[in-house]
């Protein structure tokens, strides 16, 4: 794991990836690595060992639930915090993901100010996991 806080964004939508990259690098000063598919994201997991993974649900090759299942069975990533970002609020999918111990489930689309506040609060609420890497803290 790098010394800088690193987020792996797995989403097939380029606009969403660019939005999140802007949010995390420019507004929150965090490192972002992008993956355009579930398969690409899984391939990057072992070498990257990110501090946080953000996953879209609806992707063509491997959906977000499948990605989270792979994250949870990998000994290196089993405890990696995962946030789901999706346009769907299907209750059965949300329940399945909750059973996989996700950190949060956020609906798309997100407005930049709302997203900045929401992610900063989420990271600060889980500060004990990230305290040595976040460029901002509650103190």
C-alpha positions as CSV (number, residue, x, y, z in Angstrom):
1,X,0.0,0.0,0.0
2,X,1.3,3.4,-0.9
3,X,1.7,6.2,1.8
4,X,-0.9,8.3,-0.1
5,X,-4.5,7.4,0.4
6,X,-5.6,5.6,-2.8
7,X,-9.1,5.0,-4.1
8,X,-9.8,2.5,-6.8
9,X,-12.8,3.6,-8.9
10,X,-14.4,0.8,-10.9
11,X,-17.1,2.1,-13.3
12,X,-17.7,1.5,-17.0
13,X,-19.0,5.1,-17.4
14,X,-16.1,7.4,-18.2
15,X,-18.0,10.5,-17.1
16,X,-18.5,9.0,-13.6
17,X,-14.8,8.1,-13.4
18,X,-13.8,11.6,-14.4
19,X,-16.2,13.1,-11.9
20,X,-14.9,11.0,-9.1
21,X,-11.2,11.6,-10.1
22,X,-11.9,15.3,-10.1
23,X,-13.6,15.1,-6.7
24,X,-11.0,13.0,-5.0
25,X,-7.8,14.5,-6.5
26,X,-8.7,18.2,-6.8
27,X,-11.1,18.6,-3.8
28,X,-10.0,16.0,-1.3
29,X,-6.3,15.6,-2.4
30,X,-6.5,11.8,-2.6
31,X,-4.9,9.5,-5.2
32,X,-7.3,7.8,-7.7
33,X,-6.8,4.8,-9.9
34,X,-9.5,4.1,-12.5
35,X,-10.8,0.8,-13.9
36,X,-13.3,0.8,-16.8
37,X,-14.7,-2.6,-16.0
38,X,-15.1,-5.1,-13.2
39,X,-12.5,-7.4,-14.7
40,X,-10.0,-4.5,-15.0
41,X,-10.7,-3.5,-11.4
42,X,-10.1,-7.0,-10.0
43,X,-6.9,-7.2,-12.0
44,X,-5.6,-4.0,-10.3
45,X,-6.7,-5.0,-6.8
46,X,-3.8,-7.2,-5.7
47,X,-1.0,-5.0,-6.9
48,X,-2.6,-1.7,-5.8
49,X,-4.2,-2.7,-2.5
50,X,-6.3,0.4,-2.4
51,X,-7.6,2.0,0.8
52,X,-11.1,2.3,-0.6
53,X,-12.9,0.8,-3.6
54,X,-15.8,2.5,-5.3
55,X,-17.8,0.2,-7.5
56,X,-20.7,0.7,-9.9
57,X,-23.4,-2.0,-9.9
58,X,-24.3,-2.2,-13.6
59,X,-21.3,-3.0,-15.7
60,X,-21.3,-5.3,-18.8
61,X,-18.6,-7.8,-18.1
62,X,-18.8,-8.3,-14.3
63,X,-21.4,-6.5,-12.2
64,X,-20.7,-4.7,-8.9
65,X,-22.0,-7.4,-6.7
66,X,-19.6,-9.9,-8.4
67,X,-16.7,-7.5,-7.9
68,X,-17.5,-7.1,-4.2
69,X,-17.8,-10.9,-3.8
70,X,-14.3,-11.2,-5.3
71,X,-12.9,-8.5,-3.0
72,X,-14.4,-10.3,0.1
73,X,-12.9,-13.7,-0.7
74,X,-9.4,-12.4,-1.4
75,X,-7.2,-12.6,1.7
76,X,-5.4,-9.3,0.7
77,X,-8.6,-7.3,0.2
78,X,-11.2,-9.0,2.5
79,X,-11.3,-5.9,4.8
80,X,-11.0,-3.2,2.2
81,X,-13.8,-0.7,2.5
82,X,-16.2,-0.6,-0.5
83,X,-18.7,2.1,-1.5
84,X,-21.3,1.3,-4.1
85,X,-22.2,4.1,-6.5
86,X,-25.2,3.2,-8.6
87,X,-28.3,4.6,-10.5
88,X,-30.3,1.7,-9.1
89,X,-31.9,1.4,-5.7
90,X,-33.1,-2.2,-6.1
91,X,-33.7,-3.3,-2.5
92,X,-32.6,-6.9,-3.2
93,X,-29.3,-5.7,-4.5
94,X,-28.8,-3.4,-1.6
95,X,-29.6,-6.2,0.8
96,X,-27.1,-8.5,-0.9
97,X,-24.4,-5.9,-0.8
98,X,-25.1,-5.1,2.9
99,X,-24.5,-8.8,3.6
100,X,-21.1,-8.3,1.9
101,X,-20.2,-5.6,4.4
102,X,-20.1,-2.5,2.2
103,X,-19.3,0.9,3.7
104,X,-22.0,2.8,1.9
105,X,-24.4,2.8,-1.0
106,X,-24.8,6.1,-2.9
107,X,-27.1,6.9,-5.8
108,X,-26.1,8.5,-9.1
109,X,-26.1,11.1,-10.3
110,X,-24.3,13.1,-7.7
111,X,-23.7,16.9,-7.7
112,X,-20.1,17.8,-6.9
113,X,-20.6,19.8,-3.7
114,X,-23.0,17.1,-2.3
115,X,-20.6,14.4,-3.3
116,X,-17.6,16.2,-1.7
117,X,-19.4,16.7,1.6
118,X,-20.7,13.1,1.6
119,X,-17.4,11.4,0.9
120,X,-15.5,13.6,3.3
121,X,-18.0,12.8,6.1
122,X,-17.8,9.1,5.2
123,X,-14.0,9.1,5.3
124,X,-13.9,11.1,8.6
125,X,-16.5,8.8,10.1
126,X,-14.2,5.9,9.4
127,X,-11.1,7.9,10.2
128,X,-9.6,5.1,12.4
129,X,-9.1,3.0,9.3
130,X,-7.5,5.9,7.3
131,X,-6.0,8.2,9.9
132,X,-2.4,8.0,8.7
133,X,-3.2,8.7,5.1
134,X,-6.0,11.3,5.0
135,X,-4.8,14.8,4.2
136,X,-7.7,16.2,6.3
137,X,-9.0,15.1,9.7
138,X,-11.5,16.1,12.4
139,X,-8.7,17.5,14.6
